[in-house]
Amino acid sequence: MTKTILIGVTGGSASGKTSIAHAIFDSFPNEDIAMIQQDNYYKDQAELSLDERRNVNYDHPLAFDMNLMVDQLTKLVNGQAIDVPIYDYTTYTRSGRTYRQEPARVIIVEGVLVLEDVNLRDLMDIKIYVDTDDDVRLIRRIERDIRERGRSLDSIIQQYLTTVKPMHHQFVEPTKRYANLIIPRGIENTVGVDILKAKIASLLHEN
């Protein structure tokens, strides 16, 4: 059986990690490749009120159901299909829906803390850290959260100052040490992205 290659792509919030993961994934439309996003593994919080959900620290490792994520990725690596939960940013909890993910030759795992958990990290064959300046990430986050997630400017800034920034320095940035490849500036670094694409193309076509 051909070995599944797990590729972790991480970096700070709005660093460009999702854009890089999508750029790679979209470059191989007819290949045996899949992408899993860590955001879908935020813990189910249906039992909490909306106000309580808003106050959760979503940038802390404990916000994620890492046991489920590790279990499901282990199944994928072992050739088993999984049902991935779908997170709803507007309600701050899981939507109650899932999607079926079949095993693939290459699986891209994207998320802010995919290199923080040792059990998840140990599953990965290639680890990538997207390194983007804090001020650039903040501007991108404001634009994204207003446009895509229905957040107000005040709530975005408050969340950034109280949780996103301190959690980044405590939990996200230290995972850079585990990376096999660091890509500065995110998707703008076309040379770095092209190197990744070339590596993945060679993996997809290995016997």
C-alpha positions as CSV (number, residue, x, y, z in Angstrom):
1,M,0.0,0.0,0.0
2,T,1.3,3.5,-0.9
3,K,2.1,5.6,2.1
4,T,-0.1,8.6,2.8
5,I,2.0,11.8,3.1
6,L,0.7,14.3,5.7
7,I,1.7,17.9,5.3
8,G,1.2,20.5,8.1
9,V,0.8,24.1,7.2
10,T,0.7,26.6,10.1
11,G,1.4,30.2,11.0
12,G,-0.3,33.0,12.9
13,S,-3.8,34.1,12.3
14,A,-4.2,35.7,8.8
15,S,-0.5,34.9,8.0
16,G,-1.5,33.4,4.6
17,K,-1.3,29.8,5.6
18,T,-4.8,29.0,4.3
19,S,-4.1,30.8,1.0
20,I,-0.9,28.8,0.6
21,A,-2.7,25.5,1.5
22,H,-5.5,26.3,-1.1
23,A,-3.0,27.4,-3.7
24,I,-1.2,24.0,-3.4
25,F,-4.4,22.0,-3.3
26,D,-5.9,23.8,-6.3
27,S,-2.7,23.2,-8.3
28,F,-3.5,19.5,-8.4
29,P,-7.2,19.2,-9.4
30,N,-6.9,15.7,-10.9
31,E,-4.5,14.3,-8.3
32,D,-5.0,12.2,-5.2
33,I,-4.8,15.1,-2.7
34,A,-7.0,16.3,0.1
35,M,-7.1,19.2,2.6
36,I,-8.2,19.2,6.2
37,Q,-8.7,22.5,8.1
38,Q,-8.1,22.6,11.9
39,D,-10.9,25.2,12.4
40,N,-13.4,22.4,11.8
41,Y,-12.1,20.8,15.0
42,Y,-13.1,23.6,17.4
43,K,-15.0,21.9,20.3
44,D,-18.7,21.6,20.0
45,Q,-20.2,24.3,22.3
46,A,-23.9,23.9,21.7
47,E,-24.5,23.7,25.4
48,L,-23.2,27.3,25.9
49,S,-25.1,30.5,25.3
50,L,-24.1,32.7,22.4
51,D,-22.6,35.2,24.8
52,E,-20.6,32.5,26.5
53,R,-19.3,31.2,23.1
54,R,-18.2,34.7,22.1
55,N,-16.0,34.9,25.2
56,V,-14.1,31.6,24.6
57,N,-10.4,31.9,23.9
58,Y,-10.3,30.4,20.4
59,D,-6.6,30.9,20.1
60,H,-5.8,28.5,23.0
61,P,-5.0,24.8,22.3
62,L,-7.8,23.8,24.6
63,A,-10.3,25.3,22.2
64,F,-9.7,22.4,19.8
65,D,-10.8,18.8,20.1
66,M,-7.4,17.5,19.4
67,N,-8.2,13.9,20.3
68,L,-10.8,13.8,17.6
69,M,-8.5,15.4,15.1
70,V,-5.6,13.1,15.8
71,D,-8.0,10.1,15.7
72,Q,-9.5,11.1,12.4
73,L,-6.2,11.9,10.7
74,T,-4.8,8.6,12.0
75,K,-7.7,6.8,10.3
76,L,-7.0,8.7,7.0
77,V,-3.3,7.7,7.1
78,N,-4.4,4.1,7.6
79,G,-6.7,4.2,4.6
80,Q,-10.1,4.8,6.3
81,A,-12.6,7.5,5.4
82,I,-13.8,10.0,8.0
83,D,-16.7,12.4,8.7
84,V,-15.2,15.8,9.3
85,P,-17.2,18.2,11.5
86,I,-18.1,21.6,10.0
87,Y,-17.6,24.7,12.2
88,D,-19.9,27.7,11.9
89,Y,-18.1,31.0,12.6
90,T,-21.3,33.0,13.0
91,T,-22.6,30.8,15.8
92,Y,-19.2,30.0,17.4
93,T,-19.8,26.2,17.4
94,R,-20.2,23.2,15.1
95,S,-23.0,23.4,12.6
96,G,-24.1,19.8,13.2
97,R,-23.2,18.8,9.7
98,T,-20.2,16.8,8.5
99,Y,-18.5,16.0,5.2
100,R,-17.1,12.8,4.1
101,Q,-13.3,12.7,3.5
102,E,-11.8,9.8,1.7
103,P,-8.2,8.8,2.1
104,A,-5.7,10.4,-0.3
105,R,-2.0,10.1,-1.3
106,V,-1.2,13.6,0.0
107,I,-3.2,15.3,2.8
108,I,-2.6,19.0,3.6
109,V,-3.5,19.8,7.2
110,E,-3.9,23.6,7.7
111,G,-4.4,25.5,11.0
112,V,-3.0,27.9,13.5
113,L,-1.9,25.2,16.0
114,V,-1.3,22.1,13.9
115,L,2.3,21.9,15.1
116,E,1.5,22.6,18.7
117,D,0.2,19.2,19.7
118,V,2.9,16.5,19.8
119,N,0.6,13.7,18.8
120,L,-0.6,15.6,15.7
121,R,2.9,16.8,14.9
122,D,4.2,13.2,15.0
123,L,1.8,12.2,12.3
124,M,3.2,14.7,9.8
125,D,5.9,14.0,7.2
126,I,6.4,17.7,6.2
127,K,5.9,20.7,8.5
128,I,5.6,24.2,7.1
129,Y,5.4,27.5,9.0
130,V,4.1,30.7,7.2
131,D,5.9,33.7,8.8
132,T,4.2,37.1,8.3
133,D,4.6,40.3,10.3
134,D,2.1,41.1,13.0
135,D,0.8,44.3,11.6
136,V,0.1,42.7,8.2
137,R,-1.7,39.8,9.9
138,L,-3.9,42.2,11.9
139,I,-4.9,44.2,8.8
140,R,-5.7,40.9,7.0
141,R,-7.7,39.6,10.0
142,I,-9.8,42.8,10.2
143,E,-10.6,42.6,6.5
144,R,-11.4,38.9,6.6
145,D,-13.5,38.8,9.7
146,I,-15.7,41.8,8.6
147,R,-16.2,40.4,5.1
148,E,-16.5,36.7,5.8
149,R,-17.5,36.2,9.4
150,G,-19.8,39.0,10.2
151,R,-17.7,40.5,13.0
152,S,-17.6,44.1,14.1
153,L,-14.4,46.1,14.0
154,D,-14.5,46.6,17.8
155,S,-14.9,42.9,18.5
156,I,-12.0,42.0,16.1
157,I,-9.6,44.5,17.8
158,Q,-10.7,43.4,21.3
159,Q,-10.2,39.7,20.5
160,Y,-6.8,40.4,18.8
161,L,-5.5,42.3,21.8
162,T,-6.8,40.0,24.5
163,T,-6.3,36.6,23.0
164,V,-5.0,36.4,19.4
165,K,-1.7,38.3,19.9
166,P,-0.8,36.9,23.4
167,M,-1.7,33.3,22.3
168,H,0.3,33.7,19.1
169,H,3.5,34.5,21.1
170,Q,2.8,31.8,23.7
171,F,1.7,28.9,21.5
172,V,1.9,29.6,17.7
173,E,5.3,31.3,17.2
174,P,7.2,28.7,19.3
175,T,6.1,25.9,16.8
176,K,8.3,27.5,14.2
177,R,11.2,25.4,15.6
178,Y,9.4,22.2,14.4
179,A,9.1,23.4,10.8
180,N,11.0,21.8,8.0
181,L,10.3,24.9,5.8
182,I,9.6,28.5,6.8
183,I,7.9,30.7,4.2
184,P,8.1,34.4,4.9
185,R,5.3,36.8,3.7
186,G,2.7,34.0,2.9
187,I,1.2,33.7,-0.6
188,E,3.2,36.7,-1.9
189,N,6.3,34.5,-1.6
190,T,5.8,32.8,-5.0
191,V,9.3,31.2,-5.0
192,G,8.5,29.4,-1.7
193,V,5.1,28.3,-2.9
194,D,6.5,27.0,-6.2
195,I,9.1,25.0,-4.2
196,L,6.3,23.4,-2.2
197,K,4.3,22.6,-5.3
198,A,7.3,21.0,-6.9
199,K,7.9,18.8,-3.8
200,I,4.3,17.7,-3.7
201,A,4.2,17.0,-7.4
202,S,7.1,14.6,-6.9
203,L,5.4,12.9,-3.9
204,L,2.2,12.4,-5.9
205,H,4.0,10.7,-8.7
206,E,6.2,8.5,-6.6
207,N,5.5,4.8,-6.9
